[in-house]
Amino acid sequence: WLARGGIAKLVSYQRYDGGYGYWGGSRRSWPYATAWALYALLRGREAGYKVPSRTISRAAGWLSNYLNNRYWWRRHHWYYAWTMRAMTAWILSELKDDPDVSSWTRRRFRLATNLGSIYDNRKKLPLFAKAMLMTALYRVEGRSARVQSILRELDNAAIQDTPYKVHFREVATESLRLLMHSTSRTDAIVLAALMEVQPEYPLVPKVVKGLIEARVRGRW
């Protein structure tokens, strides 16, 4: 019931342009809200719940427009803009062969070109966006040299509190507040990336241990 109700709300909150705002009736679509809304819908579909194909296709189209529209990037601070480009490419890479998204829309993702540009500017990304970029590159290229390069960067950024526990600490910036950052979220996103790209990687059990111990009364 909870999952079906949540999916129904997300479907009803989609704006006329295919994007999502931060609340029902929002007058503006945002890449951050749209990316996470589409992510939630995809996880619902993956779990077997019914999600309208049109909802997924329209959200993918909006994100594709954002990814390929320089004017939209320039409306935001560079840190937010580059992070949103990485996040958008991460979501769209999951849909590159999805039949619910038209072939015309999928061609407009231009993933190879966009991922190359984001990779060349990855120093402008927070760690969690680098993990998203690594996942997107892996979906397009496999375990390429670029994927291995980001994997090494994540490995070097790991902070080992004990021999059995690891976490990742973002460089604190004012822009992280706009991205609703938390240390546990970065750890979780890096863990998800590692589990998809290289699940046997030695850091995986240590990140899991760190996340378990980060809970407060059973929650993050």
Buried (B, 14 or more C-beta within 10 A) or exposed (E): EEEEEBBEEBBEBBBEBBBBBEEEEBEEBBBBBBBBBBBBBBEBBEEEBEBBBEBBBBBBBBBBBBBBEEEBBEEBEEBBBBBBBBBBBBBBBBBBEBEBBBEEBBEBBBBEEBBBBBBEBBEBBBBBBBBBBBBBBBBBBEEEEBBBEBBEBBEEBBEEEEEEBBBBEBEEEEBBEBBEBBBBBBBBBBBBBBBEBBEEBEBBEBBBBBBEEBEEEEEE
